[in-house]
């Protein structure tokens, strides 16, 4: 059995639709919307293609009309694109985001998976870098061999005790120093990180057409072109 695991699409349909690898199941670790130019297309794709989806903080924000609690570097970008997202998604699409589970426990073959967007203790908003010692406590007593998380946009596989912590990185807004879309593949008990290029210019051209401030467009574009965390806005 082959699973493709993706996270943090952030309304980047060009990156999502450029994924050509075949799979038995597509799993999504949240944050379908905000920052990118095509939230509706992404939500429809995930609804029709994904076997498993958990809710991210941006999905929660749009589904419930609440603050996504972004860091200061991303707050203005989230607010500006969040208004666009809220205006273009249908009621049913927002209801889909609202209804996504916060965590899931799933078994495939002999592997038990635990899925959340951020951290097990705070599935929506918890921020924990891959090398943090906090993960030792986060993974304590979880009924899983593999723990899948997103949120940081940084791909990693880390072994902690008898468990693997896996973050596939971000499909739509990478933060690992290059613009390639990132994902993970689990196949017959083995898991690895992969990435692929896509037409970033095409996505940026769509961002330039959004009715948001030009300096916000600049920051979003720079993030996509470089795959790096943006400098402060202003």
DAHU-V470722 format. One record per backbone hydrogen bond with DSSP energy under -0.5 kcal/mol. NH is the residue of the N-H (numbers start at 1). CO is the residue of the C=O. E is the energy in kcal/mol with one decimal. If there is no record, write none. Layout:
nh: [NH NH]
co: [CO CO]
e: [E E]
This chain:
nh: [3 4 5 5 6 6 8 9 10 11 12 13 16 17 18 19 20 24 25 27 27 28 29 36 38 42 43 44 45 46 47 48 49 50 51 52 54 55 57 60 61 62 63 64 65 66 74 75 76 78 79 80 81 82 83 84 85 86 87 88 89 94 95 96 97 98 99 100 100 101 104 106 108 111 113 113 114 115 116 117 118 119 126 128 132 135 136 137 137 138 139 142 144 145 146 147 148 148 149 149 150 152 155 156 158 160 160 163 164 165 166 166 167 168 170 171 172 173 175 176 177 181 182 183 184 185 186 187 187 188 190 192 194 196 200 203 204 205 206 207 208 209 210 212 216 217 218 219 220 221 222 223 224 225 226 227]
co: [186 25 3 184 4 27 30 31 31 32 9 11 12 13 14 16 18 2 2 4 25 52 6 34 11 38 39 40 41 42 43 44 45 46 26 26 28 101 124 56 57 58 59 60 61 61 71 71 72 74 75 76 77 78 79 80 81 82 83 84 85 90 91 92 93 94 95 96 97 53 115 113 111 108 106 111 146 104 148 102 123 122 122 126 129 132 133 133 134 134 135 139 142 112 112 164 114 146 147 166 117 150 153 167 165 158 163 160 145 158 147 164 156 149 153 7 8 8 153 178 227 196 170 194 5 192 3 185 190 1 187 185 183 181 198 199 200 201 202 203 204 206 207 210 213 213 214 215 216 217 218 219 220 221 222 223]
e: [-3.4 -2.4 -0.5 -2.9 -0.5 -2.8 -2.2 -0.8 -2.3 -3.0 -1.1 -1.1 -2.0 -3.0 -0.8 -1.5 -0.7 -2.6 -1.6 -3.2 -0.5 -2.6 -2.6 -1.3 -2.5 -1.7 -2.5 -2.3 -2.1 -2.6 -2.6 -1.8 -2.4 -2.0 -2.1 -1.5 -1.9 -2.8 -0.5 -2.6 -2.0 -2.0 -2.8 -2.5 -1.4 -1.2 -1.4 -1.2 -0.5 -2.7 -2.5 -2.4 -2.4 -2.1 -1.5 -1.1 -2.9 -2.7 -1.4 -1.5 -2.1 -2.2 -2.4 -2.0 -1.9 -2.5 -1.9 -0.5 -1.0 -0.6 -1.7 -2.1 -2.4 -2.4 -3.8 -0.5 -2.3 -2.9 -2.1 -0.6 -1.7 -1.2 -2.0 -0.6 -1.8 -1.2 -1.5 -0.7 -0.6 -2.4 -2.3 -1.9 -2.1 -2.8 -2.3 -3.1 -3.1 -0.6 -0.5 -2.3 -2.4 -1.8 -0.5 -2.5 -2.7 -0.6 -2.7 -1.9 -2.4 -3.6 -3.0 -0.6 -2.8 -0.6 -0.8 -2.3 -1.7 -0.6 -1.5 -0.5 -3.4 -2.2 -1.9 -2.5 -2.4 -2.6 -2.2 -0.5 -3.1 -1.8 -1.9 -2.0 -3.0 -1.9 -1.8 -1.3 -2.6 -2.4 -1.2 -1.9 -2.1 -1.0 -1.5 -2.1 -0.6 -2.1 -2.5 -1.6 -2.4 -2.7 -2.6 -2.1 -1.8 -2.6 -2.2 -2.3]
